[in-house]
Amino acid sequence: MGYEFDWSSIPGALPYLWQGMVLTLKITAVAVTVGIVWGTLLALMRMSGFKLLAWLAASYVNLFRSIPLVMVLLWFFLIVPTLLVKLLDIPRSFDTRLVSAMVAFSLFEAAYYSEIIRAGIRSVAKGQMGAANALGMSYGQAMRLVILPQAFRNMIPLLLTQGIILFQDTSLVYVSSLADFFGTAYQVGSRDGRLVELLLFAGAVYFTISFLASQLVKHYQKRKAI
Amino acid sequence: MISISNVSKHYGSFQVLADCSTEVEKGEVIVICGPSGSGKSTLIKCVNGLEPFQQGKIVVNNISVGDPRTNLSRLRAHVGMVFQNFELFPHMSVIDNLCIAQTKVLGRGREEAVERGLKLLDRVGLLVHKDKHPGQLSGGQQQRVAIARALAMDPICMLFDEPTSALDPEMVNEVLDVMIGLAQEGMTMMVVTHEMGFARKVANRVIFMDEGRIVEDAPKEDFFSKPRSERAQQFLSKILQH
């Protein structure tokens, strides 16, 4: 009685699974980078004295934080390809799914990053802005040279943790049948009729990477606390 | 050099500064004292425009601070300010603290800025600490770095906002010594402080503030020997008792 595990289809599929992992890491890297840059801009807009800018940024953040990620992804898979084809005159055969995924994750993550960065800017003592201004620095210089470097340093653990969550969330691209790590594992599993084994394997890999990364974050935090 | 005329400031209905006027000549050292909440820190922060004010006029080196057309950054680059909590940049080394505004605001080359910075660090006796971060220094050392950082900009005058209030008692003198040296060299200074020893030694005039008003503005001899206002008498008797 019971299920007979058979792991034999995994070794042969490793190169293909690796390709999937590369895609997953690519999406993660792009979304973290763009998300932090765009998130910083959103945070600065929201904290600026200009009411319209602050309102726009706040609306953006609230919108993206109130919609399930998988729906954002789906919309972008439906919208971005048509837009790209129309605007950039790209041949219809071009696979826009990867670009769509990167855009969707970047825009979505920016909403979360902007909140982290906003908290980071707040965590920098108020007197620092005064000191920078008193030395003749403009608002932009003070932000760039004094406030943001400290804000990022204070927020590194949170930024990394958000990156780890994103790394896991990228598996949602399965809705567009993009061959990311999860997608490739699923394909191999259904091809060989070994879905349980492949999904267990994929889960173990996600767990190991995420767990190690969060241990690194903890280690960093401890070192910083000393 | 600094002219403050009829300056008033309020947060909503709360009056922080009421009709304050005074003049500071080149080379003068002015000590501003008064009970907490009397507006002395606010007044000094109005001089370089860190605090806006609603009425009156402040002119520094022929530049009107309150004028919306004034380039405040350019003015501030030449008005040194030292804060109660030092406000060194904790993510930079001591020497970088001294160089950042020199290079980014004044446009000096890195080499020139470092040379100027090292000279000033030597002056405040902290040359050996140039590569440390502010967090590794004592409060008194940090404040001396902060003074050096302001001096690196070759300021035309210096503003001190309670520079020794956040210090342990045994570190007060090392900071005051630097300030006394500056005063004796002829630096124009406005100093908010309760260090009456400092005032006696180097101040030209003492301003006493209470509830946002300048209650007394007198040469130091007159201020200490025969303060006119009752409020200043009370204040002096309290802080000079011991």
Interface residues (C-beta under 8 A of the other chain):
Chain A: A125 G127 Q128 G130 A131 A132 N133 A134 L135 G136 M137 S138 Q141 L145 V146 P149 Q150 R153
Chain B: K45 N48 L50 L72 S73 R74 L75 R76 A77 H78 V79 G80 M81 F83 N85 E87 L88 F89 P90 H91 I100 A101 K104 V105 L106 R149 A150 M153
